[in-house]
């Protein structure tokens, strides 16, 4: 459980840092036809997804969790996000 918490914390930390870099680069280069994104931002994004893939692989191989149940679980996250978005559209904050 601690390992999952640490990996989730690292994932969100890297995501926040990557988004902050993209926002800073886009505001600094406002009006430029082809803005440049630091190369390290791309590597961080690839590393994040690689870390997620490694975690799924370890869960599949070591814990022997069926692949179909992992895919359905990941789809449930997307379905929950869509349901929350639809709920917010129907019940906007006043």
Secondary structure, DSSP 8 states (H G I E B T S, - for coil): -HHHHHHHHHHHHHHHHHHHHHHHHHHHTTT-SS----HHHHHHHHHHHHHHHHHHHHHHHHS---HHHHHHHHHHHHHHHHHHHHHHHHS---
